[in-house]
């Protein structure tokens, strides 16, 4: 186990390139808070808690 390398460290260049590519092209992940517009539209974010 001492020779394990975190994927985030191993692939940091590729991850940075993907983030750069996605900026302006993709939508950020939704937070747990429901936005005002989503509340007006009757949409809710499902809870993953059991």
Residue pairs with C-beta under 8 A, 6 or more apart in sequence:
8 15
30 45
32 45
34 43
34 44
34 45
38 44
38 45
